[in-house]
Amino acid sequence: ADVLISSETRQNRDEISNLLSLHILNHVLTSRTRVQRHNRRIKDLTNSDENIADKNQLDDEEGDDKWRDQGYTRPKVLVLLPTRGTCWKFIKGMIEQLGD
């Protein structure tokens, strides 16, 4: 578990919910940025014909975890909430924090 909060009360429930949603958004947006950066790097390496060493570098690194974010989408975050209403409020709060 990345975050475990065991001292939640009725008084601090909203603050904890906001903190958790910001933490989740940080994970999701960071991984999205990493995928975009890797896509750009792969595109640059495959499009450059004059630099054969870079293409060999791409082929050598294909097995590394560095490029594992390509292909099927893997879940980034799992949030377990007790009821549908709680889930709806949590997701609505995350959307509000994202803004437009």
Secondary structure, DSSP 8 states (H G I E B T S, - for coil): ---------TTTHHHHHHHHHHHHHHHHHHHHHHHHHHHHHHHHHHH-SS-HHHHHHHHHHTTSGGGTTSSS---------SSHHHHHHHHHHHHHHH--
